[in-house]
Amino acid sequence: MFHRPRLPQLLSGALLGLLASGVHAAATTPAPDALQPLLATINERLNIADQVALTKWDSGKPIQDTARETLVIANAKKQANERKLNPDEAAELVAAQIEANKLVQYGLIAQWQAAHKAPDVPRPDLNQLRPKLDELQVRLLQQYADFTPYRVDPDCPNWLAEQRSSLIKDTLHGQALIRATGELCVTDQ
């Protein structure tokens, strides 16, 4: 059973807690140039979730598409080898993007169900969106490869919190962006 009123409260609380923790910890070194393009691509992919949600609202298709997700993750593993990335880490990165995308879709569809309507905006066909998502994955993995040497830097979580906060447009997308970037930094914590 879906309890819609709690979702915004949970998302707001989690987002505020994570943002607040980033405010107190200032990075001692500047963020590497490789972080901003990576976050921009992650955010661009995440914003496509709004359009995907609209297509699924109209078609009645479920948000969960295990066959497509399996294919996307398998492709990421293949592409990882071309970029000298650990295939399992690339798969984890792409899986996080998928989960974040679904978080937005579930949140938006829940809002639309409560309102008994979706926004009256043009809707692309899902088959038009998938090539864009595939192109973004190629860019994402290259940018991830560029950022990989910085993942273990002790300042990585602070860089991430600082740069991610400028991309957050609302609570739902903010929570999804946090999910999408959750494993970018490798810490001993």
CYANA upper distance limits for C-alpha pairs under 8 A (distance plus 0.5 A):
  3 HIS  CA      7 LEU  CA      7.66
  4 ARG  CA      8 PRO  CA      8.11
  4 ARG  CA    110 ALA  CA      7.29
  5 PRO  CA      9 GLN  CA      7.65
  6 ARG  CA     10 LEU  CA      6.53
  7 LEU  CA     11 LEU  CA      6.59
  7 LEU  CA    107 GLY  CA      8.34
  8 PRO  CA     12 SER  CA      6.38
  8 PRO  CA    171 THR  CA      8.31
  8 PRO  CA    172 LEU  CA      8.20
  9 GLN  CA     13 GLY  CA      6.53
 10 LEU  CA     14 ALA  CA      6.61
 11 LEU  CA     15 LEU  CA      6.48
 11 LEU  CA    171 THR  CA      6.99
 11 LEU  CA    172 LEU  CA      7.12
 11 LEU  CA    175 GLN  CA      6.78
 12 SER  CA     16 LEU  CA      6.47
 12 SER  CA    171 THR  CA      6.41
 13 GLY  CA     17 GLY  CA      6.61
 14 ALA  CA     18 LEU  CA      6.70
 14 ALA  CA    175 GLN  CA      7.95
 15 LEU  CA     19 LEU  CA      6.50
 15 LEU  CA    171 THR  CA      7.31
 15 LEU  CA    174 GLY  CA      7.30
 15 LEU  CA    175 GLN  CA      6.31
 16 LEU  CA     20 ALA  CA      6.38
 17 GLY  CA     21 SER  CA      6.75
 18 LEU  CA     22 GLY  CA      6.96
 19 LEU  CA     23 VAL  CA      6.90
 19 LEU  CA    161 ALA  CA      7.60
 19 LEU  CA    165 SER  CA      7.73
 20 ALA  CA     24 HIS  CA      7.34
 21 SER  CA     25 ALA  CA      7.33
 22 GLY  CA     26 ALA  CA      7.89
 22 GLY  CA    158 ASN  CA      6.81
 22 GLY  CA    161 ALA  CA      5.76
 22 GLY  CA    162 GLU  CA      7.14
 23 VAL  CA    162 GLU  CA      8.20
 25 ALA  CA    158 ASN  CA      6.80
 26 ALA  CA    158 ASN  CA      6.69
 27 ALA  CA     31 ALA  CA      8.36
 27 ALA  CA    155 ASP  CA      6.14
 27 ALA  CA    158 ASN  CA      5.68
 27 ALA  CA    159 TRP  CA      6.60
 28 THR  CA    155 ASP  CA      7.35
 29 THR  CA    155 ASP  CA      7.46
 30 PRO  CA    159 TRP  CA      7.90
 31 ALA  CA     35 LEU  CA      7.39
 31 ALA  CA    156 CYS  CA      8.14
 31 ALA  CA    159 TRP  CA      5.81
 32 PRO  CA    147 PHE  CA      8.42
 32 PRO  CA    150 TYR  CA      8.01
 33 ASP  CA     37 PRO  CA      8.32
 34 ALA  CA     38 LEU  CA      7.14
 34 ALA  CA    143 GLN  CA      7.35
 34 ALA  CA    146 ASP  CA      6.48
 34 ALA  CA    147 PHE  CA      5.73
 35 LEU  CA     39 LEU  CA      6.69
 35 LEU  CA    147 PHE  CA      6.71
 35 LEU  CA    160 LEU  CA      8.33
 36 GLN  CA     40 ALA  CA      6.57
 36 GLN  CA    163 GLN  CA      7.64
 37 PRO  CA     41 THR  CA      6.68
 37 PRO  CA    143 GLN  CA      7.39
 38 LEU  CA     42 ILE  CA      6.74
 38 LEU  CA    140 LEU  CA      6.86
 38 LEU  CA    143 GLN  CA      5.78
 38 LEU  CA    144 TYR  CA      6.94
 38 LEU  CA    147 PHE  CA      8.21
 39 LEU  CA     43 ASN  CA      6.50
 39 LEU  CA    163 GLN  CA      8.44
 39 LEU  CA    164 ARG  CA      7.57
 40 ALA  CA     44 GLU  CA      6.52
 41 THR  CA     45 ARG  CA      6.64
 41 THR  CA    136 LEU  CA      7.34
 41 THR  CA    139 ARG  CA      7.92
 41 THR  CA    140 LEU  CA      6.68
 42 ILE  CA     46 LEU  CA      6.67
 42 ILE  CA     97 GLN  CA      7.85
 42 ILE  CA    140 LEU  CA      7.55
 42 ILE  CA    177 LEU  CA      8.17
 42 ILE  CA    180 ALA  CA      7.65
 42 ILE  CA    181 THR  CA      8.48
 43 ASN  CA     47 ASN  CA      6.66
 43 ASN  CA    167 LEU  CA      7.79
 43 ASN  CA    177 LEU  CA      7.31
 44 GLU  CA     48 ILE  CA      7.16
 45 ARG  CA     49 ALA  CA      7.68
 45 ARG  CA     97 GLN  CA      8.37
 45 ARG  CA    101 ASN  CA      8.32
 45 ARG  CA    133 LEU  CA      7.16
 45 ARG  CA    136 LEU  CA      7.22
 46 LEU  CA     50 ASP  CA      8.43
 46 LEU  CA     97 GLN  CA      8.01
 46 LEU  CA    100 ALA  CA      7.63
 46 LEU  CA    101 ASN  CA      6.05
 46 LEU  CA    104 VAL  CA      8.30
 46 LEU  CA    173 HIS  CA      8.12
 46 LEU  CA    176 ALA  CA      8.11
 46 LEU  CA    177 LEU  CA      7.83
 47 ASN  CA     51 GLN  CA      8.28
 47 ASN  CA    173 HIS  CA      8.47
 48 ILE  CA     52 VAL  CA      6.84
 48 ILE  CA    129 LEU  CA      8.29
 49 ALA  CA     53 ALA  CA      6.44
 49 ALA  CA    101 ASN  CA      5.83
 49 ALA  CA    102 LYS  CA      7.80
 49 ALA  CA    104 VAL  CA      6.69
 49 ALA  CA    105 GLN  CA      6.48
 50 ASP  CA     54 LEU  CA      6.91
 50 ASP  CA    104 VAL  CA      7.54
 50 ASP  CA    105 GLN  CA      7.06
 50 ASP  CA    108 LEU  CA      7.91
 51 GLN  CA     55 THR  CA      6.90
 51 GLN  CA    123 ARG  CA      7.21
 51 GLN  CA    124 PRO  CA      7.48
 52 VAL  CA     56 LYS  CA      6.75
 52 VAL  CA    105 GLN  CA      7.74
 52 VAL  CA    126 LEU  CA      6.92
 52 VAL  CA    129 LEU  CA      7.97
 53 ALA  CA     57 TRP  CA      6.47
 53 ALA  CA     63 ILE  CA      8.19
 53 ALA  CA    104 VAL  CA      8.43
 53 ALA  CA    105 GLN  CA      5.37
 53 ALA  CA    106 TYR  CA      8.31
 53 ALA  CA    108 LEU  CA      7.49
 53 ALA  CA    109 ILE  CA      7.19
 54 LEU  CA     58 ASP  CA      6.69
 54 LEU  CA    118 ALA  CA      7.82
 54 LEU  CA    123 ARG  CA      7.04
 55 THR  CA     59 SER  CA      6.55
 55 THR  CA    123 ARG  CA      7.01
 55 THR  CA    124 PRO  CA      7.54
 55 THR  CA    125 ASP  CA      7.04
 55 THR  CA    126 LEU  CA      6.64
 56 LYS  CA     60 GLY  CA      5.96
 56 LYS  CA     61 LYS  CA      5.57
 56 LYS  CA     62 PRO  CA      7.22
 56 LYS  CA     63 ILE  CA      7.32
 57 TRP  CA     61 LYS  CA      7.71
 57 TRP  CA    109 ILE  CA      7.36
 57 TRP  CA    118 ALA  CA      8.16
 63 ILE  CA    102 LYS  CA      7.17
 63 ILE  CA    105 GLN  CA      7.50
 63 ILE  CA    106 TYR  CA      7.78
 64 GLN  CA    102 LYS  CA      8.07
 65 ASP  CA     69 GLU  CA      6.69
 66 THR  CA     70 THR  CA      6.50
 67 ALA  CA     71 LEU  CA      6.84
 68 ARG  CA     72 VAL  CA      6.67
 69 GLU  CA     73 ILE  CA      6.64
 69 GLU  CA     95 ALA  CA      8.39
 69 GLU  CA     98 ILE  CA      7.85
 70 THR  CA     74 ALA  CA      6.60
 71 LEU  CA     75 ASN  CA      6.65
 72 VAL  CA     76 ALA  CA      6.77
 72 VAL  CA     94 VAL  CA      8.36
 73 ILE  CA     77 LYS  CA      6.90
 73 ILE  CA     91 ALA  CA      5.93
 73 ILE  CA     94 VAL  CA      6.83
 73 ILE  CA     95 ALA  CA      7.16
 74 ALA  CA     78 LYS  CA      7.02
 74 ALA  CA     91 ALA  CA      7.95
 75 ASN  CA     79 GLN  CA      6.64
 76 ALA  CA     80 ALA  CA      6.45
 76 ALA  CA     87 PRO  CA      7.88
 76 ALA  CA     90 ALA  CA      6.71
 76 ALA  CA     91 ALA  CA      6.36
 76 ALA  CA     94 VAL  CA      7.46
 76 ALA  CA    137 GLN  CA      8.05
 76 ALA  CA    141 LEU  CA      8.26
 77 LYS  CA     81 ASN  CA      7.31
 77 LYS  CA     87 PRO  CA      5.03
 77 LYS  CA     88 ASP  CA      7.35
 77 LYS  CA     90 ALA  CA      6.72
 77 LYS  CA     91 ALA  CA      6.30
 78 LYS  CA     82 GLU  CA      7.66
 78 LYS  CA     87 PRO  CA      7.73
 79 GLN  CA     83 ARG  CA      7.21
 79 GLN  CA    138 VAL  CA      8.02
 79 GLN  CA    141 LEU  CA      8.13
 80 ALA  CA     84 LYS  CA      6.60
 80 ALA  CA     85 LEU  CA      5.30
 80 ALA  CA     86 ASN  CA      6.93
 80 ALA  CA     87 PRO  CA      5.73
 80 ALA  CA     90 ALA  CA      6.61
 80 ALA  CA    141 LEU  CA      7.52
 81 ASN  CA     85 LEU  CA      6.30
 81 ASN  CA     86 ASN  CA      7.68
 81 ASN  CA     87 PRO  CA      6.99
 83 ARG  CA    141 LEU  CA      8.22
 83 ARG  CA    142 GLN  CA      7.31
 83 ARG  CA    145 ALA  CA      7.18
 84 LYS  CA    145 ALA  CA      8.22
 85 LEU  CA     89 GLU  CA      7.98
 85 LEU  CA     90 ALA  CA      7.30
 85 LEU  CA    145 ALA  CA      6.96
 86 ASN  CA     90 ALA  CA      6.76
 87 PRO  CA     91 ALA  CA      6.57
 88 ASP  CA     92 GLU  CA      6.67
 89 GLU  CA     93 LEU  CA      6.70
 90 ALA  CA     94 VAL  CA      6.73
 90 ALA  CA    141 LEU  CA      7.64
 91 ALA  CA     95 ALA  CA      6.45
 92 GLU  CA     96 ALA  CA      6.61
 93 LEU  CA     97 GLN  CA      6.96
 93 LEU  CA    180 ALA  CA      8.14
 93 LEU  CA    183 GLU  CA      7.78
 93 LEU  CA    184 LEU  CA      8.30
 94 VAL  CA     98 ILE  CA      6.79
 94 VAL  CA    137 GLN  CA      8.25
 95 ALA  CA     99 GLU  CA      6.67
 96 ALA  CA    100 ALA  CA      6.54
 96 ALA  CA    179 ARG  CA      7.06
 96 ALA  CA    180 ALA  CA      5.52
 96 ALA  CA    181 THR  CA      8.00
 96 ALA  CA    182 GLY  CA      8.30
 97 GLN  CA    101 ASN  CA      6.55
 97 GLN  CA    179 ARG  CA      8.25
 97 GLN  CA    180 ALA  CA      5.42
 98 ILE  CA    102 LYS  CA      6.69
 99 GLU  CA    103 LEU  CA      6.66
 99 GLU  CA    179 ARG  CA      8.04
 99 GLU  CA    180 ALA  CA      7.92
100 ALA  CA    104 VAL  CA      7.05
100 ALA  CA    176 ALA  CA      5.10
100 ALA  CA    177 LEU  CA      7.23
100 ALA  CA    179 ARG  CA      6.07
100 ALA  CA    180 ALA  CA      5.79
101 ASN  CA    105 GLN  CA      6.87
101 ASN  CA    176 ALA  CA      7.42
102 LYS  CA    106 TYR  CA      6.48
103 LEU  CA    107 GLY  CA      6.60
103 LEU  CA    172 LEU  CA      8.43
103 LEU  CA    176 ALA  CA      6.61
104 VAL  CA    108 LEU  CA      6.53
104 VAL  CA    172 LEU  CA      6.83
104 VAL  CA    173 HIS  CA      6.84
104 VAL  CA    176 ALA  CA      6.89
105 GLN  CA    109 ILE  CA      6.52
106 TYR  CA    110 ALA  CA      6.53
107 GLY  CA    111 GLN  CA      6.81
107 GLY  CA    172 LEU  CA      7.35
108 LEU  CA    112 TRP  CA      6.68
109 ILE  CA    113 GLN  CA      6.47
109 ILE  CA    118 ALA  CA      8.31
110 ALA  CA    114 ALA  CA      6.74
111 GLN  CA    115 ALA  CA      6.80
112 TRP  CA    116 HIS  CA      6.22
112 TRP  CA    117 LYS  CA      5.64
112 TRP  CA    118 ALA  CA      5.48
112 TRP  CA    119 PRO  CA      8.39
113 GLN  CA    117 LYS  CA      6.94
113 GLN  CA    118 ALA  CA      8.32
124 PRO  CA    128 GLN  CA      7.02
124 PRO  CA    129 LEU  CA      7.65
125 ASP  CA    129 LEU  CA      7.23
126 LEU  CA    130 ARG  CA      6.88
127 ASN  CA    131 PRO  CA      7.90
128 GLN  CA    132 LYS  CA      7.86
129 LEU  CA    133 LEU  CA      6.84
130 ARG  CA    134 ASP  CA      6.63
131 PRO  CA    135 GLU  CA      6.64
132 LYS  CA    136 LEU  CA      6.64
133 LEU  CA    137 GLN  CA      6.70
134 ASP  CA    138 VAL  CA      7.14
135 GLU  CA    139 ARG  CA      7.06
136 LEU  CA    140 LEU  CA      6.34
137 GLN  CA    141 LEU  CA      6.59
138 VAL  CA    142 GLN  CA      6.93
139 ARG  CA    143 GLN  CA      6.64
140 LEU  CA    144 TYR  CA      6.46
141 LEU  CA    145 ALA  CA      6.59
142 GLN  CA    146 ASP  CA      6.86
143 GLN  CA    147 PHE  CA      6.73
144 TYR  CA    148 THR  CA      6.39
147 PHE  CA    151 ARG  CA      7.29
150 TYR  CA    156 CYS  CA      7.40
150 TYR  CA    185 CYS  CA      8.40
151 ARG  CA    156 CYS  CA      6.70
151 ARG  CA    184 LEU  CA      6.68
151 ARG  CA    185 CYS  CA      5.00
151 ARG  CA    186 VAL  CA      5.98
152 VAL  CA    156 CYS  CA      7.44
152 VAL  CA    185 CYS  CA      6.68
152 VAL  CA    186 VAL  CA      5.49
152 VAL  CA    187 THR  CA      6.89
153 ASP  CA    185 CYS  CA      8.30
153 ASP  CA    186 VAL  CA      8.36
154 PRO  CA    187 THR  CA      7.62
155 ASP  CA    159 TRP  CA      6.71
156 CYS  CA    160 LEU  CA      6.57
156 CYS  CA    185 CYS  CA      6.18
157 PRO  CA    161 ALA  CA      6.61
157 PRO  CA    185 CYS  CA      6.55
158 ASN  CA    162 GLU  CA      6.61
159 TRP  CA    163 GLN  CA      6.60
160 LEU  CA    164 ARG  CA      6.18
161 ALA  CA    165 SER  CA      6.58
162 GLU  CA    166 SER  CA      7.80
163 GLN  CA    167 LEU  CA      7.85
164 ARG  CA    168 ILE  CA      7.37
164 ARG  CA    177 LEU  CA      8.12
164 ARG  CA    178 ILE  CA      8.40
167 LEU  CA    174 GLY  CA      8.36
168 ILE  CA    173 HIS  CA      6.97
168 ILE  CA    174 GLY  CA      5.29
168 ILE  CA    177 LEU  CA      7.99
169 LYS  CA    173 HIS  CA      7.02
169 LYS  CA    174 GLY  CA      7.15
170 ASP  CA    174 GLY  CA      6.30
171 THR  CA    175 GLN  CA      6.57
172 LEU  CA    176 ALA  CA      6.81
173 HIS  CA    177 LEU  CA      6.50
174 GLY  CA    178 ILE  CA      6.73
175 GLN  CA    179 ARG  CA      6.80
176 ALA  CA    180 ALA  CA      6.57
177 LEU  CA    181 THR  CA      6.69
178 ILE  CA    182 GLY  CA      6.24
